[in-house]
Amino acid sequence: MKKLMSILCMVMFLGQGSAFAQQPDYEKYGKIAITVVQADYPEANVTDYQYLGRKDLGNGQVSDSFLFKVSQDGKERDVVVTVNHSLTNNRLLNLKVEEKSPSQSTPR
């Protein structure tokens, strides 16, 4: 019985490990978005980050959007980074950074 429980636990552990190894395909572009926000706001603190979702642009191209809460000099800003990229060749097509007032941002 102990041997069966050990094998069952090992299978469950290995199954979880493979799930953790898989990363969402937008993660690469999320890292790029973080780097851009840190470069555009070098003196600010990024206090929150949210993946807003994906839009299909057609022809194998998509647009992923990310929301960053940026705090600088006592003011909080919402910064939306939109990354257009190709799913067929995994290349960045363009990137747009927009600062929005908190009331204009997408609700959680």
Secondary structure, DSSP 8 states (H G I E B T S, - for coil): -HHHHHHHHHHHHHHHHHHHH---TTHHHHHHHHHHHHHHSTTSEEEEEEEEEEEEEETTEEEEEEEEEEEETTEEEEEEEEEEEETTT--EEEEEEEEE-GGGS---
